[in-house]
């Protein structure tokens, strides 16, 4: 007898986790852009890096977050998203320390 895998709610939980990650990165990016608009020249560099990083992460994670197709599974993709998330966490911490 062949056992059929029942994924249960695991795919939905995974999609929701990726959506939360993308939402958090979007919020940090928007706050960085706001800081750049308010603060002048000092915030332009971090805002540009945040927008670039956000675009890369959105491109890599869109299929996982929306469930709109088969996601590519690879160690480099997950490592890159982890690195970007760590960078955004640092950027978010700096935003909090600056008072935004």
Secondary structure, DSSP 8 states (H G I E B T S, - for coil): -------TTHHHHHHHHHHHHHHHHHHHHHHHHHHHHHHGGGGHHHHHHHHHHHHHHHHHHHHHHHT-S-----HHHHHHHHHHHHHHHHHHHHHHHHT-
